[in-house]
Amino acid sequence: MKQALSSRQRFAQNLAQQREEILAKLKVTGTGSDDLAGWFLGPKAENTELLQALIHQALDNHCNDRKTLYPNDPVYVTEEMKQTPEYQQTVSVLKNKLDVLLQQLKGSVPFWSYRWQSHMNWDTTLPSMAGYFGTMLYNPNNVAAEASPVTTVLEMIVGDELCKMLGYNISGESQTLGPKAWGHITCDGSIANNEAMWAARNLKYYTISLAAAIKNEPLLQKAGALKIRLADGSVTTMADAGSWELLNLSVDEVLGLPDRLNTEFHINLDLLNDIMENYSIQNIGFDGINKYIDSGIKSPVLMAASTCHYSWPKSAAVLGIGANNLIKIYVDENARLHIGRLKEELQNALDNRMPVLMVVAVIGTTEESAVDPLKEIVAVREDFRKKGLNFVIHSDAAWGGYFTSILRKPERQLSNRFVLYTPTLTMNAYVTEQYAHIHQSDSITIDPHKAGYIPYPAGGLCYKNGAMRNLVAFAAPVVYHGGVDPTVGIYGLEGSKPGAAAAAAYMSHQVIPLDQSGYGQILGKCLFNSKRLYSAFITMAEPDDPFIIVPFQRLPAEKNGEGPDKIKQQYEFIKEEIVPRTNEQIMANPQAVALLPELGSDQVIITYTFNFKENGVLNKNVDKLNELNLNIFQALSLSPGEHDHPSKTPMYLTQSQFDNESYGKSFVDDYKKRLGLSVDNDEPVNILISTTMNPWLTDTSEGNFIPELVKVLRQTVLEQVEKLVGALEEA
C-alpha cells in the first residue's frame, strides 16, 4: 500500500512539474500580437496557407510520435497490403464518403461571414483550431489524469487563466487575497450552471448534515463546541445553532469547517468524510435531510432574472429542487434584473423561512445582451446577512465572461508595429461597474466556445473558493485511484470529456492574451462594430417607407427621460455623424466617441422589431406584426430543407419573443406601445436579434460592410411587407 501511494505521488509530482514548466515558458516567451490578422482563418479563408501549415505540423508531429515512440514494435499495415484490391476498395469508399460529407457540409451556416449576425458565435481562432486538431489525434479523455496526463494539466492551466481574468485569487490561500480559486472546462454553460447549483445546494445543507452527525455519532460529539460565525456576524457553537442559522452561513465559513474540525478537535478528515456520507444531501436526498431540519422551515428556492437561460429551471428540476422553486425576478425596461423586486422576494423568503440557495446575476443575456446589476446584488446580500439571510451569488457569464478582458491591462508591453484600423471600444460606465464586482461572485459560468471563439464543446465554471468543488465530487474507482491524483474529472457532472477542448482553449490563450492586448482587443472591436450596426439599423427607415423599426435598446436620450426634441436631435446626429462616416471620422469626433458606448446593448447583441403601414396607417394588430417579423426571420435564416444552399440566404439573424410570463405585462405592453400596437391583449411580441462578433465588420479591404447588411435587411423587409399587405388586401 505504501508503494502504491508513493507511485501516485510521483505521478502527481510529474504532472505538477510539467504544469510549472509550461507556465514558466509562457511567462518567459510571451505570445500574442496586437494585430488580429493572424488570429483567424478569415471570412474568405485568407489564411489558408497558415492553417494548412499548422495542420500539417500537428499531423506530422502525431505521425512521427507513432513511428518513433516504440521503434521496435512491428507494423500492421504493410506496403504489400496497400496494393491489394481490398485495401484499394476501402480507400476508395473512404474518399467517396468523405466527399459526400464535405458536399453536405457546404449547406452549413457560414459563421465566419460578415453576413452572419445571428447567434453568439463566429469564426474560431486559428490557435484553437490547431490545438484541437493536434490534440484530437491523441484523443485524450479528461475524465481521469492517467487517460490524459497532458491535457489534464492544460485544463488546470485554463481554469487558472479564466479565474485570474475574472479577478479570482489563484496564487494560493491568503489572509489578504482569500481562498484559492479553481476552475475547469465543461461541455457547455448549461452543465456549468447545473454544477454551480449542485454545489450551492450541497453547501446550503452541509451544516445541517454536520450538526446531525455531531449529535448522533460519538466520534464527533466533541465537535459540538466548534464556534461558528453566523450571517449577522454573531458567534455561537455548532451544538447551539438552530437549523435556520446553520442554513445561512457564508460560503467560506462552511467550507472551512472540515479543516477546523481537524485542527481544533483532531478529527481525522477521512473519518469525517466517511461519517458524512450517511448524512449528506448528496446521498440521502431531501427526504433524508428534512428530518434533521427544524419545523417551520420550508423548501429551498433560487432567484434569477426572468431573462435567465433555460438551463436554470432545467437544473432545478434535475437536482430535485423543482423548477417552480426557481423564482424569476422580472426585469426593468433595460432587461436587467429589477433590484426592488429582488428585495421583495428575498424579504418574503426571510419572512417565510425559505432557504435561498443562490441568486443568479446574468452577465450578458442571450437575447438582449443585458448585464444584471451585480454591484447592487452584492450590496443587497450584505443587507440581508444582517437580517440572518445568506445565499450564494452566481454570475452566469457564459456569454459575457470574456468581456472582462476589455478591462484587464496587459501584463507586458507589446510591440506597436501594427496599425489598428477598427477602433476598440470599452463598455459603458454602468456595465464596467458591474464587471468590477464580478470577482465577488461565489461562482461564475464562462464559456470559451462563445466569446472565447473556441471550438465546441468548451464551457467553463470557476469557484471563488476552490474547496467548493469538493461538495460535488464523486470518485469512481475506475477513473480515480484516490491519494493525490490531480484529476479534474471527478469534480463535475460529466464523465468522458475531450482533452482537445482544453487544449484548444489553452492554445488560444497562449497566442491571444486574456487582456486588452488580446481578447479585449477583439471584443472591443466587436463592441464598436455593434454600435455602428445599431446606428445603421435604427435609421434605415425613411418617412415614406411602409415600415418602421423599433429597437428594444432605446436611445440614450430616451433612457434619460429627455423630451422629444432631444431624442430627435440625437437620432439625427446618429444618422448624420455616425452612420455615413468612416471609422477614422467617427473617432475624430468627440461627441460621437462619447455617445457610442451608450448606444445599443450592454454588449454586442441588438434586439429590434419591424411594424408595417397599410395605406400609410401603422398596423395595431400584434398577430400581423408577429407574422411579418417571423417571415423576415425565415427569409434571413437557414433551416433543414428550406434552402438548397446558404448562398440563397443573403444575411443571417435570429428571433425570439417578449412574453408576459417571462418579462411581465408592463414590460411587454411598453414595447407594444413603442411599436404602435394595441395593448388590450396578452399576446407576445416577436423580436429579431443580431449579434456582432466579427471584429472586422467595419474595416474590410473595401471599407465598412454594414451598408450591405442594411441594404439586404431593408430589401427583405420591403418584400415581406408587400407580401403581407397584399395578402391582407386580398382577404
C-alpha positions, 0 to 999 in steps of 0.5 A: 500500500505504501508503494502504491501511494508513493507511485501516485505521488510521483505521478502527481509530482510529474504532472505538477512539474510539467504544469510549472514548466509550461507556465514558466515558458509562457511567462518567459516567451510571451505570445500574442500580437496586437494585430488580429490578422493572424488570429483567424482563418478569415471570412474568405479563408485568407489564411489558408496557407497558415492553417494548412501549415499548422495542420500539417505540423500537428499531423506530422508531429502525431505521425512521427510520435507513432513511428518513433515512440516504440521503434521496435514494435512491428507494423500492421499495415504493410506496403504489400497490403496497400496494393491489394484490391481490398485495401484499394476498395476501402480507400476508395469508399473512404474518399467517396464518403468523405466527399459526400460529407464535405458536399453536405457540409457546404449547406452549413451556416457560414459563421465566419461571414460578415453576413452572419449576425445571428447567434453568439458565435463566429469564426474560431481562432486559428490557435484553437483550431490547431490545438484541437486538431493536434490534440484530437489525434491523441484523443485524450479523455479528461475524465481521469489524469492517467487517460490524459496526463497532458491535457489534464494539466492544460485544463488546470492551466485554463481554469487558472487563466479564466479565474485570474481574468475574472479577478479570482485569487489563484496564487494560493490561500491568503489572509489578504487575497482569500481562498484559492480559486479553481476552475475547469472546462465543461461541455457547455454553460448549461452543465456549468450552471447545473454544477454551480447549483449542485454545489450551492445546494450541497453547501446550503445543507452541509451544516445541517448534515454536520450538526446531525452527525455531531449529535448522533455519532460519538466520534464527533460529539466533541465537535459540538463546541466548534464556534461558528460565525453566523450571517449577522456576524454573531458567534455561537457553537455548532451544538447551539445553532438552530437549523435556520442559522446553520442554513445561512452561513457564508460560503467560506465559513462552511467550507472551512469547517472540515479543516477546523474540525481537524485542527481544533478537535483532531478529527481525522478528515477521512473519518469525517468524510466517511461519517458524512456520507450517511448524512449528506444531501448528496446521498440521502436526498431531501427526504433524508435531510428534512428530518434533521431540519427544524419545523417551520422551515420550508423548501429551498428556492433560487432567484434569477432574472426572468431573462435567465437561460433555460438551463436554470429551471432545467437544473432545478428540476434535475437536482430535485429542487423543482423548477417552480422553486426557481423564482424569476425576478422580472426585469426593468425596461433595460432587461436587467434584473429589477433590484426592488423586486429582488428585495421583495422576494428575498424579504418574503423568503426571510419572512417565510423561512425559505432557504435561498440557495443562490441568486443568479446575476446574468452577465450578458443575456442571450437575447438582449445582451443585458448585464444584471446589476451585480454591484447592487446584488452584492450590496443587497446580500450584505443587507440581508446577512444582517437580517440572518439571510445568506445565499450564494451569488452566481454570475452566469457569464457564459456569454459575457465572461470574456468581456472582462478582458476589455478591462484587464491591462496587459501584463507586458508591453507589446510591440506597436508595429501594427496599425489598428484600423477598427477602433476598440471600444470599452463598455459603458460606465454602468456595465464596467461597474458591474464587471468590477464586482464580478470577482465577488461572485461565489461562482461564475459560468464562462464559456470559451466556445462563445466569446472565447471563439473556441471550438465546441464543446468548451464551457467553463465554471470557476469557484471563488473558493476552490474547496467548493468543488469538493461538495460535488465530487464523486470518485469512481474507482475506475477513473480515480485511484484516490491519494493525490491524483490531480484529476479534474474529472471527478469534480463535475457532472460529466464523465468522458470529456475531450482533452482537445477542448482544453487544449484548444482553449489553452492554445488560444490563450497562449497566442491571444492574451486574456487582456486588452492586448488580446481578447479585449482587443477583439471584443472591443472591436466587436463592441464598436462594430455593434454600435455602428450596426445599431446606428445603421439599423435604427435609421434605415427607415425613411418617412415614406417607407411602409415600415418602421423599426423599433429597437428594444435598446432605446436611445440614450436620450430616451433612457434619460427621460429627455423630451422629444426634441432631444431624442430627435436631435440625437437620432439625427446626429446618429444618422448624420455623424455616425452612420455615413462616416468612416471609422477614422471620422467617427473617432475624430469626433468627440461627441460621437466617441462619447455617445457610442458606448451608450448606444445599443446593448450592454454588449454586442447583441441588438434586439429590434422589431419591424411594424408595417403601414397599410395605406400609410396607417401603422398596423395595431394588430400584434398577430400581423406584426408577429407574422411579418417579423417571423417571415423576415426571420425565415427569409434571413435564416437557414433551416433543414430543407428550406434552402438548397444552399446558404448562398440563397440566404443573403444575411443571417439573424435570429428571433425570439419573443417578449412574453408576459410570463417571462418579462411581465405585462408592463414590460411587454405592453411598453414595447407594444406601445413603442411599436404602435400596437394595441395593448388590450391583449396578452399576446407576445411580441416577436423580436429579431436579434443580431449579434456582432462578433466579427471584429472586422465588420467595419474595416474590410479591404473595401471599407465598412460592410454594414451598408450591405447588411442594411441594404439586404435587411431593408430589401427583405423587409420591403418584400415581406411587407408587400407580401403581407399587405397584399395578402391582407388586401386580398382577404 
